Amino acid sequence: MRSHVPSYELVDARDLPHALSMVGEGFRPIAGGTDVMVLFEAGKLVHKKWISIRGIPELRSIDVDPGYVTLGALTTYTDVRRSAILAAEFPLMVQAAALTGGIATQNRGTIGGNIVNASPAADTPPALLVYDAEVELVCARTSRWVQYTHFHQDYKVMDLAGDELLTRIRLPRRFADWKHFYRKVGTRRAQAISKVCFAGLRRGDKIRIGLGSVGPIPIFLETTDLSAILPIDDVRSTARYRMQVAKNLMEEFLHVTA
Ligand SMILES: Cc1cc2nc3c(=O)[nH]c(=O)nc-3n(C[C@H](O)[C@H](O)[C@H](O)COP(=O)(O)OP(=O)(O)OC[C@H]3O[C@@H](n4cnc5c(N)ncnc54)[C@H](O)[C@@H]3O)c2cc1C
């Protein structure tokens, strides 16, 4: 059942300091709204005070310097798909973006939103893990960079304070000469939520693997041992099927990157 519109408050952020001050007063950020509005439509959006950060231009950019490619949190899947530097050096980001939802979702949904929504089935986290991403978290007083491998702590629990915004994601430019592999297994080839999502990098005997939908948080591995994954039975699949798919994808990864 749809939510009762008048019981919600939605403010448009004028700029980043305004957004940070409102978040400090208990407002929650809404970016593309593609996750938030699903909850709203279903009558399950518990929090009532929201600040739209969508119009803050400095949060939507892809910047390149010698060390990093840095994405603003509001970078959309479409922005990612159109980026030549990401295609050249971080192709798994582009593949994840191309396999996320349909065109409308790709035009609106943001990478920052995908990270903070923290669905175990989200499609960019496995790619962000293998690329050793860092996320910038900012509040009104200070800012900090956190390794993405440490950001998710438990189901929907993150290293993110209530008064912080995720503002940027930076990818170190040291993986271009690795072999890159990405597979999303869902019910269909398009517009499907992942049953298992696998991102892999390999250079010689070094491997980096990111897995989605196989536990409460996205999993990062530097070995082929899958004993750390904890797939569950849910409406989309069974734990047994997920485990078998993860094993099959590992085999395929090792084969095509050999
Ligand atoms: C039809 C449809 C298909 C979809 N398909 C896929 C798919 O294939 N794969 C997939 O991974 N996802 C999919 N999604 C989910 C969704 O599109 C993504 O998770 C998207 O990236 C969310 O981004 P957003 O900007 O819309 O987030 P919002 O809905 O605006 O926000 C999501 C959450 O993140 C928080 N948040 C947003 N930005 C920030 C920020 N900068 N700092 C702090 N907190 C923030 C919000 O407070 C909220 O809790 C789909 C959604 C729909 C409706």
The ligand as a Tripos MOL2 file, in Angstrom:
@<TRIPOS>MOLECULE
LIG
   53    58     1     0     0
SMALL
NO_CHARGES

@<TRIPOS>ATOM
      1 C1         13.3320   -1.3810  -11.4480 C.3       1 LIG1
      2 C2         14.5970   -1.4150  -10.6170 C.ar      1 LIG1
      3 C3         15.6290   -2.2460  -11.0080 C.ar      1 LIG1
      4 C4         16.8160   -2.2880  -10.2540 C.ar      1 LIG1
      5 N1         17.7960   -3.1210  -10.6700 N.ar      1 LIG1
      6 C5         18.9560   -3.2040   -9.9420 C.ar      1 LIG1
      7 C6         20.0060   -4.0990  -10.3640 C.ar      1 LIG1
      8 O1         19.9190   -4.7970  -11.3670 O.2       1 LIG1
      9 N2         21.1390   -4.1220   -9.5920 N.ar      1 LIG1
     10 C7         21.2860   -3.3490   -8.4730 C.ar      1 LIG1
     11 O2         22.3470   -3.4070   -7.8220 O.2       1 LIG1
     12 N3         20.3030   -2.4970   -8.0630 N.ar      1 LIG1
     13 C8         19.1480   -2.4190   -8.7690 C.ar      1 LIG1
     14 N4         18.1300   -1.5790   -8.3510 N.ar      1 LIG1
     15 C9         18.2850   -0.8380   -7.0980 C.3       1 LIG1
     16 C10        18.7030    0.6420   -7.2690 C.3       1 LIG1
     17 O3         18.4210    1.1430   -8.5610 O.3       1 LIG1
     18 C11        20.2060    0.8620   -6.9980 C.3       1 LIG1
     19 O4         20.5470    0.3700   -5.7070 O.3       1 LIG1
     20 C12        20.6020    2.3410   -7.1070 C.3       1 LIG1
     21 O5         21.9800    2.4470   -7.3110 O.3       1 LIG1
     22 C13        20.1940    3.1780   -5.8910 C.3       1 LIG1
     23 O6         20.6650    4.4950   -6.1100 O.3       1 LIG1
     24 P1         19.7180    5.7590   -5.8370 P.3       1 LIG1
     25 O7         20.5110    6.9620   -6.1190 O.co2     1 LIG1
     26 O8         18.4550    5.6210   -6.6030 O.co2     1 LIG1
     27 O9         19.4650    5.5590   -4.2760 O.3       1 LIG1
     28 P2         18.3050    6.1670   -3.3560 P.3       1 LIG1
     29 O10        17.0660    5.3530   -3.5430 O.co2     1 LIG1
     30 O11        18.1940    7.6200   -3.5330 O.co2     1 LIG1
     31 O12        18.9420    5.8640   -1.9180 O.3       1 LIG1
     32 C14        19.1770    4.5300   -1.4960 C.3       1 LIG1
     33 C15        19.7330    4.5630   -0.0730 C.3       1 LIG1
     34 O13        21.0370    5.1430   -0.0620 O.3       1 LIG1
     35 C16        21.0770    6.3020    0.7530 C.3       1 LIG1
     36 N5         21.9290    7.2510    0.0330 N.ar      1 LIG1
     37 C17        21.8380    7.5850   -1.2740 C.ar      1 LIG1
     38 N6         22.8620    8.3920   -1.6170 N.ar      1 LIG1
     39 C18        23.5960    8.5750   -0.4980 C.ar      1 LIG1
     40 C19        24.7870    9.3080   -0.2150 C.ar      1 LIG1
     41 N7         25.4380    9.9850   -1.1650 N.pl3     1 LIG1
     42 N8         25.2690    9.2890    1.0390 N.ar      1 LIG1
     43 C20        24.6330    8.5840    2.0170 C.ar      1 LIG1
     44 N9         23.5150    7.8680    1.7980 N.ar      1 LIG1
     45 C21        23.0000    7.8520    0.5520 C.ar      1 LIG1
     46 C22        19.6480    6.7500    0.9210 C.3       1 LIG1
     47 O14        19.4480    7.4420    2.1400 O.3       1 LIG1
     48 C23        18.9190    5.4090    0.8910 C.3       1 LIG1
     49 O15        19.0060    4.7840    2.1570 O.3       1 LIG1
     50 C24        16.9460   -1.5040   -9.0850 C.ar      1 LIG1
     51 C25        15.8900   -0.6480   -8.6920 C.ar      1 LIG1
     52 C26        14.7400   -0.6130   -9.4470 C.ar      1 LIG1
     53 C27        13.6080    0.2920   -9.0120 C.3       1 LIG1
@<TRIPOS>BOND
     1     1     2 1
     2     2     3 ar
     3     2    52 ar
     4     3     4 ar
     5     4     5 ar
     6     4    50 ar
     7     5     6 ar
     8     6     7 ar
     9     6    13 1
    10     7     8 2
    11     7     9 ar
    12     9    10 ar
    13    10    11 2
    14    10    12 ar
    15    12    13 ar
    16    13    14 ar
    17    14    15 1
    18    14    50 ar
    19    15    16 1
    20    16    17 1
    21    16    18 1
    22    18    19 1
    23    18    20 1
    24    20    21 1
    25    20    22 1
    26    22    23 1
    27    23    24 1
    28    24    25 2
    29    24    26 1
    30    24    27 1
    31    27    28 1
    32    28    29 2
    33    28    30 1
    34    28    31 1
    35    31    32 1
    36    32    33 1
    37    33    34 1
    38    33    48 1
    39    34    35 1
    40    35    36 1
    41    35    46 1
    42    36    37 ar
    43    36    45 ar
    44    37    38 ar
    45    38    39 ar
    46    39    40 ar
    47    39    45 ar
    48    40    41 1
    49    40    42 ar
    50    42    43 ar
    51    43    44 ar
    52    44    45 ar
    53    46    47 1
    54    46    48 1
    55    48    49 1
    56    50    51 ar
    57    51    52 ar
    58    52    53 1
@<TRIPOS>SUBSTRUCTURE
     1 LIG1         1 GROUP 0 **** ****
